[in-house]
């Protein structure tokens, strides 16, 4: 049995190495054999004592049960004394040995044996999270068909290097992350996104290990080795997240350090005070003290939070949501405000030129040529969109001299010895250039971003760039507000565009014309100062400072982004805003289950303790119900969280 004698509760199993995890049936393995042999020895002991009245021989069998099933428990209990960090093993060891000393060998053996069974069952139940992650890891095929020296060869996935070409036929699993270089197919990305609807993929498209090639022939250029695939990183990050402790877990750990010694002192008091002050029988009160010691073991309390958190994090991983620590999941349920970046979050982030409006006598293609020539020197998404539009229209890009960029405003440069400017209104403040405001306002009221183009004398055109609002965004905003969160939007767009999008989506408040440092300031100073707990939702790259400052930073659509996976506290593997509602619900349900478990543990333990002192509870019942039964009930209740699935947002 896996033991962790540093932990207060030895049945709180950490996820150490998912790759090395070996799933075994419950009835196989050394621990199952120990249970079987111990049960036989215990039965023989009972027969010896009560049928044959061979008490001395029975004691030998009882002692054998203790040594066989409890040697690790005793060892860990003794170690905890020398380390000054008392564990439940120490309480069980004291109870078992104490029962032998007062002539209740059968109950001493029963205490140790039942506790061993409890540990065994709890560990098996706790391994469910590890089994879930291991099943994800097994989804990636172990072999890959690679083209080498003009031939197709099958090798282990670990042997395939970056840059090699793998071949995947219809119905086959994609072995490694890569880019399609030949073929076209529908790909089921459920292992990564949790969404089973196939996605069309063709040359230039990105594919991921463990996803399924549905109906076409694909040749894929490998971009990541087997240990660096998105799936491997997800499993690694979730495994690490399950080891992190929430504030509730840390509190229980601190509580346990004081609680265990206090229970021992209380048990000593129960044994000593009635005997030496009131003259009552010593053996009777020692027995009751031992029962109190066992029922006071707070194992169920100690595992109530971590088991719930592990189940919830595992549920998220299976549904395309990567939660990188239980503290973030816990914090999410306390969120009072959620700030959204606009582009790529509330909108799809796929910009396109929707309008080219001429404001003087130049042809539209001439205006587009001037704009694209200037923007070709910029890497801004809007600049890239305008350049792509020009190329699609077959418009010539010209040489630009004297190029100068005005951050947050626009670009200035000369073409054929004439000076041109392109950008937002800020760029033209004080220049005396006038634009048709009615036309610009109309476009902005439609939610489009307006780019102004001018020479030194006059405006020559307006280019409108549109970004489609993400499907279901309004429903998600409504659902979040119904759950008590205030929703705000942060954007670099101007006031009119921001207002149009915010009104359309039902957002409570918007902040426009922001630089990255402004977003950081608003999240850190305004929102957190006003509401307390704040979540930020963005792309995980451009919004990294604001994501880091928020109580919970959530990055969207990070399948192909290593940076986003690292920056975010929570990562949505797919561009699906409805997963946010699922996350909030998962967090609240997790908090509810944790509270249920804690209340149940306190009430049951308290009730057993009250009945133990008058002598109404035998030792074996204290272990079987007050410890083992309660702990298993807590685990089973927590496991319900792993079955929670996203629901459609209406």
C-alpha positions in Angstrom: 0.0 0.0 0.0 1.3 3.5 -0.9 2.0 5.4 2.2 2.8 9.0 2.9 3.8 9.3 6.5 4.3 13.1 6.1 0.7 13.6 5.5 -1.8 13.8 8.3 -4.1 11.4 6.5 -2.2 8.6 4.8 -5.1 7.8 2.5 -4.8 11.2 0.8 -3.0 9.9 -2.3 -1.0 12.3 -4.5 -0.8 11.9 -8.3 2.9 11.3 -8.7 3.7 9.8 -12.0 0.7 9.1 -14.3 2.9 7.4 -16.9 4.1 4.8 -14.4 0.6 4.2 -13.0 -0.5 0.6 -13.4 -4.2 -0.1 -13.1 -5.0 -3.4 -11.3 -8.3 -5.0 -10.3 -9.3 -4.4 -6.7 -8.8 -8.1 -5.8 -5.3 -8.4 -7.1 -2.0 -7.3 -5.6 -0.2 -7.6 -2.3 -2.7 -5.6 -0.2 -5.6 -7.8 -1.3 -3.6 -10.8 -0.3 -2.8 -9.3 3.1 -6.5 -8.7 3.7 -7.4 -12.3 2.8 -4.7 -13.8 5.0 -5.5 -11.4 7.9 -9.2 -12.2 7.7 -8.4 -15.9 7.9 -6.1 -15.4 10.9 -8.7 -13.2 12.6 -11.4 -15.8 12.1 -9.2 -18.6 13.5 -8.4 -16.4 16.5 -12.2 -15.9 17.2 -12.8 -19.6 16.9 -9.9 -20.3 19.3 -11.2 -17.8 21.9 -14.9 -18.2 21.9 -15.4 -21.8 20.7 -12.4 -23.6 22.0 -11.6 -21.2 24.9 -7.9 -21.1 24.0 -7.4 -17.5 24.8 -3.5 -17.6 24.8 -3.4 -19.2 21.4 -6.1 -16.8 20.1 -3.9 -13.9 21.2 -1.1 -15.2 19.0 -3.4 -15.2 16.0 -4.7 -11.7 16.9 -1.1 -10.4 17.2 -0.3 -12.0 13.8 -3.2 -10.0 12.3 -1.8 -6.8 13.8 1.7 -7.4 12.6 0.6 -8.5 9.1 -1.9 -5.8 8.3 -0.5 -3.1 10.6 3.3 -3.2 10.4 3.5 -0.1 8.1 0.8 1.7 10.1 2.8 1.1 13.4 6.1 2.1 11.7 4.6 5.4 10.4 2.9 6.1 13.8 6.2 5.7 15.6 8.0 7.9 13.1 5.5 10.6 13.6 6.3 10.8 17.3 10.0 11.5 16.6 9.1 14.0 13.9 6.7 15.9 16.1 4.0 15.6 13.4 1.4 13.2 14.7 -0.6 11.2 12.2 -3.7 9.1 12.3 -1.4 6.0 12.2 -0.3 7.0 15.7 -3.8 7.1 17.0 -4.7 3.7 15.5 -1.4 2.2 16.9 -2.1 3.5 20.4 -5.7 2.2 20.2 -4.7 -1.3 19.0 -1.8 -1.7 21.5 -4.0 -0.3 24.3 -6.7 -2.8 23.5 -4.2 -5.7 23.8 -2.9 -4.4 27.1 -6.3 -4.3 28.7 -7.2 -7.8 27.5 -9.2 -7.0 24.4 -6.9 -8.5 21.8 -9.7 -9.3 19.4 -10.7 -5.6 19.3 -7.1 -4.5 19.0 -6.7 -6.8 16.0 -10.1 -5.6 14.6 -9.0 -2.0 14.9 -5.8 -2.5 12.9 -7.4 -4.9 10.4 -10.4 -2.6 9.6 -8.2 0.4 9.4 -6.0 -1.4 6.8 -9.1 -2.2 4.8 -10.2 1.4 5.1 -6.8 2.6 3.8 -6.9 0.0 1.0 -10.4 1.0 -0.2 -9.8 4.7 0.2 -6.6 4.5 -1.8 -8.3 2.5 -4.6 -11.1 5.0 -4.7 -8.7 8.0 -4.7 -6.8 6.4 -7.6 -9.8 7.1 -9.8 -8.4 10.5 -10.8 -5.1 8.9 -11.7 -6.9 6.2 -13.7 -8.8 9.0 -15.6 -5.6 10.8 -16.5 -3.9 7.5 -17.4 -6.7 6.6 -19.7 -6.2 10.0 -21.4 -2.5 9.2 -21.9 -3.4 5.8 -23.4 -5.5 7.5 -26.0 -2.3 8.6 -27.8 -1.2 5.7 -30.1 2.0 3.9 -29.1 3.2 3.6 -32.7 3.3 5.8 -35.7 3.7 5.2 -39.4 6.6 7.4 -40.6 7.9 8.0 -44.1 11.7 7.4 -44.1 13.9 7.0 -47.2 10.7 6.9 -49.3 9.3 4.0 -47.4 6.5 3.7 -44.8 7.8 2.2 -41.5 6.0 1.7 -38.2 8.0 2.8 -35.1 7.2 3.7 -31.5 5.9 7.2 -31.1 8.8 8.1 -28.9 11.2 7.4 -31.8 9.6 9.9 -34.1 11.5 13.2 -34.4 10.4 16.7 -35.0 10.3 17.4 -38.7 9.5 13.9 -39.8 6.3 13.0 -41.7 3.8 10.7 -40.2 0.9 9.1 -42.2 -2.6 8.6 -40.7 -5.3 6.8 -42.6 -9.0 7.0 -42.1 -10.1 5.8 -38.6 -6.5 6.1 -37.3 -5.4 8.1 -34.3 -3.0 11.0 -34.8 0.2 10.0 -32.9 1.9 13.4 -32.4 1.2 17.1 -32.8 1.9 18.5 -36.2 0.8 20.4 -39.3 -1.1 18.8 -42.2 1.1 18.8 -45.4 -1.1 16.6 -47.5 -4.7 15.5 -47.5 -8.0 16.6 -46.0 -10.1 15.1 -43.3 -12.5 15.6 -40.4 -10.7 15.2 -37.0 -12.4 14.3 -33.7 -10.7 16.4 -31.1 -12.6 15.1 -28.1 -9.5 14.0 -26.1 -8.2 17.6 -26.1 -11.4 19.8 -26.2 -14.0 17.5 -24.8 -16.1 18.2 -27.9 -16.8 15.2 -30.1 -18.1 17.1 -33.1 -15.4 16.6 -35.9 -13.4 19.6 -37.1 -12.5 19.9 -40.8 -8.7 19.9 -41.4 -6.6 20.4 -44.5 -3.1 21.4 -45.6 -1.7 24.0 -43.2 -4.0 23.0 -40.4 -2.8 22.0 -36.9 -3.6 18.6 -35.5 -2.9 17.1 -32.1 -1.9 13.7 -30.7 -4.7 11.3 -29.7 -7.3 13.0 -31.9 -9.0 10.8 -34.5 -8.7 11.0 -38.2 -12.3 10.3 -39.3 -12.5 10.0 -43.0 -9.5 11.1 -45.0 -5.8 10.4 -45.7 -3.4 12.7 -43.9 0.3 13.3 -44.1 1.5 15.3 -41.1 4.8 17.1 -40.4 5.6 16.5 -36.7 6.1 19.7 -34.7 6.4 18.2 -31.2 7.9 15.1 -29.8 5.8 12.6 -27.7 6.8 14.2 -24.4 5.8 17.7 -25.6 2.4 17.2 -27.2 -0.5 19.2 -26.0 -2.0 16.1 -24.5 1.2 15.3 -22.5 1.4 18.8 -21.2 -2.3 18.7 -20.1 -1.7 15.5 -18.2 1.5 16.9 -16.6 -0.2 20.2 -15.6 -3.3 18.5 -14.2 -1.1 16.0 -12.3 0.8 19.0 -10.8 -2.5 20.8 -10.1 -3.8 17.9 -8.1 -0.9 18.1 -5.7 -1.4 21.8 -5.0 -3.4 22.7 -2.0 -6.3 25.2 -1.7 -6.7 27.5 1.3 -9.2 25.1 2.8 -6.7 22.2 2.6 -4.0 24.3 4.1 -6.3 25.3 7.0 -7.2 21.7 7.7 -3.5 20.7 7.6 -2.7 23.4 10.2 -5.8 22.4 12.2 -4.6 18.7 12.2 -1.2 19.6 13.7 -3.0 20.9 16.8 -5.9 18.5 16.8 -4.1 15.2 17.0 -2.1 16.0 20.1 -5.2 17.5 21.6 -7.1 14.2 21.0 -4.4 12.2 22.7 -4.4 14.5 25.7 -8.2 14.3 25.9 -8.1 10.5 25.7 -5.6 10.4 28.5 -7.9 12.6 30.5 -10.9 10.3 29.9 -8.8 7.3 31.1 -7.3 8.9 34.1 -9.7 11.4 35.6 -12.7 9.0 36.3 -10.3 6.5 37.8 -8.1 8.6 40.0 -10.6 11.2 41.0 -13.9 9.3 41.2 -12.4 5.8 41.8 -14.0 4.2 38.8 -12.5 1.0 37.1 -9.3 1.8 35.2 -9.8 -0.9 32.5 -13.3 0.4 31.6 -12.2 4.0 31.2 -9.0 3.1 29.3 -11.2 1.1 26.9 -13.6 4.1 26.4 -10.5 6.4 26.0 -9.3 4.1 23.2 -12.7 4.2 21.5 -12.6 8.0 21.8 -9.2 8.0 20.2 -10.4 6.0 17.2 -13.6 7.9 16.6 -11.7 11.2 16.9 -9.4 10.3 14.0 -10.1 13.1 11.5 -9.3 11.2 8.4 -12.7 11.9 6.8 -12.2 15.6 7.6 -8.7 15.7 6.2 -9.6 14.1 2.9 -12.9 15.9 2.5 -11.4 18.8 0.5 -8.5 17.2 -1.5 -10.6 14.4 -2.8 -13.3 16.8 -3.9 -10.8 19.1 -5.6 -9.0 16.2 -7.4 -12.4 14.9 -8.7 -13.4 18.4 -9.9 -10.0 19.0 -11.6 -10.3 15.6 -13.3 -13.8 16.5 -14.5 -12.4 19.7 -16.0 -9.6 17.9 -17.8 -12.0 15.4 -19.4 -14.2 18.3 -20.7 -11.5 20.5 -22.2 -10.8 22.7 -19.2 -7.4 22.7 -17.6 -7.4 23.9 -14.0 -3.9 24.4 -12.8 -4.5 24.2 -9.0 -7.3 23.6 -6.5 -6.8 27.2 -5.1 -8.0 28.6 -8.5 -11.0 26.3 -8.6 -11.9 27.4 -5.0 -11.4 31.1 -5.8 -13.6 30.9 -8.9 -16.6 30.2 -6.8 -16.1 33.4 -4.9 -15.7 35.6 -8.0 -17.8 38.8 -8.0 -16.7 40.2 -11.3 -15.5 38.9 -14.6 -13.5 41.0 -17.0 -13.4 40.0 -20.7 -10.9 41.1 -23.3 -12.9 41.8 -26.5 -10.9 40.6 -29.5 -10.5 36.9 -29.7 -12.6 36.3 -26.6 -16.0 37.8 -26.9 -15.3 38.0 -30.7 -13.8 35.3 -32.9 -10.6 37.3 -33.5 -10.8 36.7 -37.2 -10.7 40.2 -38.6 -11.7 41.1 -42.1 -12.0 44.3 -44.1 -15.8 45.0 -44.5 -15.8 48.5 -46.0 -13.4 50.7 -48.0 -15.0 54.1 -48.3 -13.4 56.8 -50.4 -13.6 60.4 -49.1 -12.0 62.2 -52.0 -11.7 61.5 -55.8 -9.2 58.5 -55.5 -10.3 55.0 -56.7 -11.0 52.6 -53.9 -8.1 50.3 -54.9 -5.8 53.3 -54.7 -6.9 54.0 -51.1 -6.4 50.3 -50.3 -3.0 50.3 -51.9 -1.8 53.3 -49.9 -3.2 51.8 -46.6 -1.8 48.3 -47.2 1.7 49.7 -48.2 1.9 51.6 -44.9 0.4 48.7 -42.8 2.8 46.2 -44.4 5.5 47.5 -42.0 3.3 46.7 -38.9 2.5 43.4 -37.2 -0.7 44.7 -35.6 -3.7 42.3 -36.4 -5.6 45.1 -38.1 -2.6 45.9 -40.2 -2.2 42.3 -41.3 -5.9 42.2 -42.2 -5.6 45.2 -44.4 -2.5 43.8 -46.2 -4.3 40.4 -46.7 -7.3 42.2 -48.2 -5.0 44.1 -50.7 -3.3 40.9 -51.8 -6.6 39.2 -52.3 -7.8 42.1 -54.5 -4.5 42.0 -56.4 -3.6 45.5 -55.2 0.1 46.5 -55.6 2.1 47.3 -52.4 4.5 50.2 -52.8 7.7 51.3 -51.3 7.4 53.4 -48.2 10.0 56.0 -47.1 10.3 57.7 -43.8 8.2 55.1 -42.0 7.3 56.0 -38.4 5.0 54.2 -36.0 3.0 56.0 -33.4 2.2 53.3 -30.7 -1.5 53.1 -30.0 -2.3 55.6 -32.7 -1.1 54.6 -36.2 1.5 54.9 -38.9 3.1 57.7 -40.9 5.1 57.3 -44.1 5.8 58.6 -47.6 4.9 57.0 -50.9 6.2 58.6 -54.1 7.3 61.7 -52.1 3.8 62.3 -50.6 3.2 61.9 -46.9 0.4 59.7 -45.7 -1.0 58.7 -42.4 -3.2 55.8 -41.3 -4.7 55.0 -37.9 -7.2 56.0 -35.3 -8.6 59.5 -34.5 -5.8 60.0 -32.0 -3.3 60.1 -34.8 -5.0 63.0 -36.5 -5.6 65.2 -33.4 -4.3 68.7 -34.1 -3.6 68.0 -37.8 -6.6 69.8 -39.1 -7.7 66.8 -41.2 -11.4 66.3 -41.3 -13.2 63.0 -41.8 -16.9 62.4 -42.5 -17.9 61.7 -38.9 -21.4 60.5 -39.8 -20.0 57.8 -42.0 -17.4 56.8 -39.3 -20.1 56.8 -36.6 -22.4 54.6 -38.6 -19.7 52.0 -39.1 -18.7 52.1 -35.4 -22.3 51.7 -34.3 -22.3 48.5 -36.3 -19.4 47.3 -34.0 -16.7 47.8 -36.7 -13.3 49.3 -36.1 -12.6 52.3 -38.2 -9.2 53.0 -39.7 -8.7 56.5 -41.1 -6.4 57.3 -44.1 -5.2 60.8 -45.1 -2.5 62.7 -46.8 -1.2 66.0 -45.5 -4.1 68.0 -46.9 -7.2 65.9 -46.5 -8.8 62.6 -45.7 -8.7 60.1 -48.6 -10.6 57.2 -47.1 -12.1 55.1 -44.3 -11.4 51.4 -43.9 -13.7 49.4 -41.6 -12.5 46.2 -40.1 -15.1 43.8 -38.5 -14.7 41.0 -36.1 -17.7 38.6 -35.7 -19.1 38.3 -32.2 -18.6 34.8 -30.9 -21.6 32.5 -31.1 -23.4 32.2 -27.8 -21.5 35.1 -26.2 -24.7 36.9 -25.2 -26.2 33.8 -23.7 -23.0 33.2 -21.7 -22.9 36.8 -20.4 -26.5 36.4 -19.3 -25.8 33.1 -17.6 -22.8 34.5 -15.7 -24.9 37.5 -14.5 -27.6 35.1 -13.3 -24.9 33.4 -11.2 -24.1 36.6 -9.5 -21.1 37.9 -11.4 -20.7 41.4 -12.8 -19.5 41.3 -16.4 -17.2 44.0 -17.8 -15.3 44.3 -21.1 -11.8 45.6 -21.7 -10.8 46.7 -25.2 -8.4 48.8 -27.2 -11.2 49.8 -29.5 -12.8 53.2 -29.4 -15.7 54.2 -27.3 -18.4 53.8 -30.0 -17.3 50.3 -31.1 -17.0 49.2 -27.4 -20.5 50.5 -26.6 -22.0 48.7 -29.6 -20.5 45.3 -28.7 -21.3 45.8 -25.0 -24.9 46.7 -25.7 -25.4 43.8 -28.0 -24.0 41.3 -25.5 -25.7 42.8 -22.4 -22.4 43.6 -20.7 -22.6 45.7 -17.4 -19.8 48.0 -18.2 -17.1 48.5 -20.8 -13.7 50.2 -20.8 -12.5 51.4 -24.2 -9.3 52.6 -25.9 -7.0 50.7 -23.5 -3.4 49.9 -23.7 -2.1 46.6 -22.1 -1.0 48.6 -19.0 -4.5 50.2 -18.8 -6.0 46.7 -18.6 -3.6 45.8 -15.8 -4.5 48.9 -14.0 -8.3 48.5 -14.3 -8.1 44.8 -13.1 -5.7 45.5 -10.3 -6.8 48.8 -9.0 -10.4 49.4 -10.0 -12.1 46.0 -10.2 -10.3 44.2 -7.4 -10.6 47.3 -5.3 -14.4 47.5 -5.9 -15.5 43.9 -6.1 -12.8 41.9 -4.2 -12.5 38.7 -6.2 -12.1 39.2 -10.0 -11.5 36.8 -12.9 -10.0 37.9 -16.2 -10.7 36.1 -19.5 -8.3 36.7 -22.4 -6.1 35.1 -25.0 -3.4 34.3 -22.4 -0.6 36.0 -24.4 -1.4 39.7 -25.1 -3.3 39.9 -21.9 -0.7 38.2 -19.7 -0.2 41.1 -17.2 -4.0 41.4 -16.6 -4.5 37.7 -16.4 -1.6 37.4 -13.8 -3.1 40.2 -11.7 -6.6 38.8 -11.5 -7.5 36.4 -8.8 -8.2 33.9 -11.5 -6.7 34.3 -15.0 -8.6 32.3 -17.7 -7.1 31.9 -21.2 -9.3 30.7 -24.1 -8.5 28.5 -27.1 -4.9 27.6 -26.0 -4.5 24.2 -27.8 -1.7 25.4 -29.9 -0.2 28.0 -27.5 2.5 26.9 -25.0 2.7 30.5 -23.7 -1.0 30.6 -22.9 -0.8 27.2 -21.2 1.9 28.5 -18.9 0.4 32.0 -18.3 -3.2 31.0 -17.4 -4.5 29.8 -14.1 -7.2 28.1 -16.0 -7.1 27.3 -19.7 -10.0 26.5 -22.0 -8.6 24.2 -24.7 -11.4 25.2 -27.1 -12.8 28.6 -28.1 -16.1 27.8 -26.3 -17.3 30.5 -23.9 -20.0 28.1 -22.5 -17.1 26.3 -20.7 -16.9 29.4 -18.4 -20.5 28.7 -17.1 -19.5 25.1 -16.6 -16.4 26.2 -14.7 -18.5 28.5 -12.4 -21.0 25.7 -11.8 -18.2 23.1 -11.2 -16.6 25.4 -8.7 -19.8 26.1 -6.8 -20.8 22.4 -6.8 -17.3 21.5 -5.5 -17.6 24.0 -2.7 -21.0 22.5 -1.9 -19.6 18.9 -1.8 -16.7 20.1 0.4 -19.1 21.7 2.9 -21.3 18.5 2.9 -18.2 16.4 3.6 -16.9 18.6 6.4 -20.3 18.9 8.1 -20.9 15.2 7.8 -17.5 14.4 9.2 -17.9 16.8 12.2 -21.4 15.6 13.0 -20.7 11.9 12.8 -17.4 12.2 14.7 -19.0 14.4 17.3 -21.9 12.0 17.7 -19.6 8.9 18.1 -17.4 10.8 20.6 -20.4 11.6 22.8 -21.6 8.0 22.8 -18.1 6.7 23.3 -17.5 8.3 26.7 -20.6 6.6 28.3 -19.4 3.3 26.7 -22.1 2.8 24.0 -19.6 2.4 21.2 -17.3 -0.7 20.9 -13.8 -0.3 19.3 -14.7 -2.3 16.2 -17.7 -0.1 15.4 -15.7 3.0 16.0 -13.3 1.9 13.2 -15.9 0.3 10.9 -18.4 3.2 10.9 -16.9 6.2 12.6 -13.7 6.0 10.6 -13.7 3.6 7.6 -17.4 4.0 6.7 -17.4 7.8 7.1 -14.2 8.2 5.0 -15.5 6.0 2.2 -18.8 8.0 2.2 -16.8 11.2 1.9 -14.8 9.9 -1.0 -17.9 8.5 -2.8 -19.7 11.8 -2.4 -16.6 13.7 -3.8 -16.4 11.4 -6.8 -19.8 12.6 -8.0 -17.9 15.7 -9.2 -16.0 13.8 -11.8 -19.2 13.1 -13.6 -20.3 16.7 -14.0 -20.5 17.6 -17.7 -21.0 21.0 -19.5 -24.6 21.8 -20.3 -26.0 23.9 -23.1 -26.2 27.6 -22.2 -29.6 29.2 -23.1 
